[in-house]
Amino acid sequence: MIFENVPEERPSILVVEDDVSLAELIRSRLASDGFDVHCAHEATATWQKLNELLPHVVLLDLALPPSRSTSEGLSLFERIYEQFPHTKVVIMTGEGDLKTALDCFEKGAADFMEKPFETNKITLVVERVLRQRALEQAYLAQKTAKTRMSGIIGSSGAMQEVYGKIRMAASSEVNVLLLGETGTGKKLVARTIHDLSDRKDQALIEINCAGLAENLIESELFGHVRGALSDAVQDKKGLFEAADKGTLLLDEIGVLPLNLQAKLLHVLEDKQIRRVGASEGVQVDVRILAATNMDVHALLHSGHFRQDLYFRLKGIEIAIPPLRDRKGDITLLADFFFELFNNGRLKWIADECYDILRAYPWPGNVRELMNVIKDVLMDAIPGTVLTGDLFALKLTGKAESILKSPSPKEKVKAYEREEIMDAVQLFNGRIERVARHLGMTRQGLWKKLRKIRMLS
């Protein structure tokens, strides 16, 4: 076989062509080059073979029976693209069908060939598409492994360091101190550590130390016995007992009063808690994850946080970077939130949006980015593309202050694209007349059309 670096199994090709002799000619050529080739001549048979074969590539003629109009092939392409996302489709188009082929290209077709074509070209196109498919799958696998961990998104060096520390924390039993500004994802990191640890089947209990009155925190953490407090009508377990054998997340630990810091230190040292008002202690086996958005070193320097407790908590210290320090991750995050909240309302995000998002300082970090994406999706018109003006207005109130004007080179490319597409429209997709009008060769025009597809 000529093609190299394809998946190890023999690549399977489905030729969908109503002209039986042409389909057989294509099948024979590809089979001689080592491909596993099958043919179908109308939509129903095509659908049956798709489900049986799960082919790598489909060569699809648009003019199929019963109507022999391009709408038959276009409808079939859309179904293939939606239900067989790993199958690549190459459109085989005749003179006058260029507009429809370009529509398929815009919607995700891998390539298109104009009839009549030389049989040796078929193999070259299939090999190129298979190479593209293999690279995409390898890239997606690598990208997912390097940019995500249980919902945490980021490929920057700073996030790779965070991932490494998460793995280290998950494989150990030491306490963890999570540092980071509001909205950076400290809780998500804590949940990931728990979910990857040996305690994953036990409880993860969370408490926000800043959300409780000072006189209630001790009771919440350690519990109390009946009569110990004015409204203590019965014994109550605290969160340490509830988290026994599991994990306890102490969020905003920087606000914990010094007297409770001392009691927490004793619990960490002795593995024993004493309910408020009780005379005896209770043994607990709890792994502590603590988090704060405060400058812990400033707290230590000012005496508002005990140094001995700090060292007990920071068996592993994970500093989660603010979004402004990892702007390379903004595109990944924006795409993730777009897919999460879009629900098919909009087509895609225009490239200009990413420039606007990267230019903004994000004081609220990832949480703010998530909320902004949710808001602009609600403001956008369904069925359209998400454009930069919505983001600019949402973030600054002045779109012109952030939107970047295109460079002269980009303007020339845009003008050329517009001229080509206007000519395609003018001559109803007839490739010979389009090429003649633009002063190009047919081959040169096809190359330009492919580049337009890649840039769109």
C-alpha positions, 0 to 999 in steps of 0.5 A: 500500500502506498499510504503510510502511518494510517491506523493499523487495521486495513482502512475501509472505504465506502464508495457511494455512486449510482453509476455502477460501472464508475463505482466498480472502477473506483473500487478496483483501483482502491482495492489494488492499493490495499484498501478494503472497499465496498460500494453502495448505489443509493441512500438506503443501502448506504446507511445499512453499510455504514452501520455494518462497516463503520468505514474510515472514509466515504466517497460520496456522489451527491446526485443519488436516486431516487430523485438524482438531485444533489439534495439526496447526497447532501441529506445523506452527508449531513446524517453521516457527519452527525452520526459517524463523527470519525468517518471522513467524507469526500464529495464527488461532484460534477460540473455545476455542483460546486456550490453544493460541494462547498456547502458540504465542505463548510459543514465538515467534508474532508475533501471534494473531487470534480468529475471526471477525475483520473483514477490515480487521483482517487488513491492520493485523495484517500491517503491524504484524508486518512492521514488527516483522520489519523493525525486528528485522532492522535492530536485529540487523544494527546490534547485531552491527556495534556489539557484536561483532568476531571474537568480542569482545563489548561495546557499551559506550563503552569497548569501542567505543574498543577496536574503533576501536583494533583497526581502526587497528592492523589497518590498520597495521604498527606494534607494539601493546601490549595492557594489561589484567587477567587474563581481559579478552581480550588474546589474543583482541584480538591474534588479531583484529588479526592476522586483520584485518591484511595478515599474516592469511595468515601465521603468528601465533606466541604465547609466554608469557614468564612460562611459561619459565625465564629461561635458556630464553627467549632460545633460544625467541625467537631460536633457537640453533646446535648446541653453544651450549647443553648440550642443543643437539644441532642448530640450532634456529630461534627464534620470530622466524624462525618468525613471519617475514612474520607476527605474534609475540605476546609475552604477559606481556612485563612479566616479561621480564628486562632483559638480554633487553629490551635484545636485543629492543629491538635486534631491533625497531630492526635487524629482525635476530636472532642465534641463541644461539651464532651469529656472524651475524644473520638478517633477519626481518620480524615484526610484534610484539604485546605484552601484559601484565596488570601496571601498565606505568607502575609497571614503568617507574617502578621501573626493571623495564621499559626506557622505550625498549622501551616506546615501541618497543612502544606504536606503538598502545596498547590498554587493555582495560577490566575487566568491572567497568568495563563492566557494561552488556556483561554481558547481551550476554556472558551471552547469548553464553556461554549460546548457546555452551554451552547446546546446547539443554539449557535454555530461556532465562535468567531476567531476575533472573540479569542483576541478579545478574551485574551486581552481582558485581565479576568479579575474573577478568573475562570469563574468569570469567564464561564459566566461571561460565556453563558451571558453572551450565549443568551444575548446572541441570535440563535443560528448565528456565529458568536462574534466579538462585539458581544464580548467586547460590550460585555467586558468593557462597554466599548467594542472598539477599545479591544477589537483589533483591526485586521492587518493589511495581509489579512485584508488582502486575503479577505478580499481575495476570498470574497472575490472568489466566492462572489464568482462562484455565486455569479456563475452558479458554481461552474468551475470552468467559468469561475476560473476563466473569470478570475484569470486562474487555472482550474487547478489553481482555483481548486487550491484556493477553494481548499485554502478558503475552507481551511481558513473559514 
